[in-house]
Amino acid sequence: MSQQEEDLILRMYRLVGNRWEIIAGRVPGRKAVEIERYWIMRNNNTHFLPSTCKS
């Protein structure tokens, strides 16, 4: 997934929510299932990011 595609998906998600068919219609060459899978993986990986909070 290119950075441009990721940005578009994020913007579209903010507009239409998890309506993957609509989002996929705006991302050339991508299917709804690919967009949904990307979104799930992207959000699941945030649990593994190091914390920026200091105690």
N, C-alpha and C positions, 0 to 999 in steps of 0.2 A: 504494500500500500504506500503510495507516494505521500509526501507531506501535503501536497495540494489536495489529494483525495481526502486525507485525514481532516484537513481544515474544512473542506466542504461537508463532510459527514457531520462534523461537530456543529457547524452552522445549521445544517438541515435538521439535525436532531433537536436543536433548541427551538426550531420553528414548528416541527410536526411530531416530535416525540419519537416513539419507536415504531413508526410506520415505515418499515424497511423497504417495502415496494416503492413507495414514493421517493425515498432517499436514493434507492438504486436507480431509479429513473433519471436522476440527475448526475450520476457518476457513470460515465461511459465505460462499458465493458465489465461492469460489476453486477452481480446478481444480489437479490435481497438477502439470501442466506449468507453470502460472503460478507455483506455489510453487517448483518446481525452478529455473525461469528467474530468479526473484527471488534465490534463494540463490546461484546462479552469479554473477550480476551483483554482488551484495553482496560476495562474497568476492574477485572479480576487482578490484573498485575499491579494495581495501585496499592494493594495490601502489602506488597513486597518492597515498596519504596522506603528508603531510610527516613526516619522521622527528622523533621527540622526543628522540633521543639527542644528547648534546653531546660533541664531541671534546675 
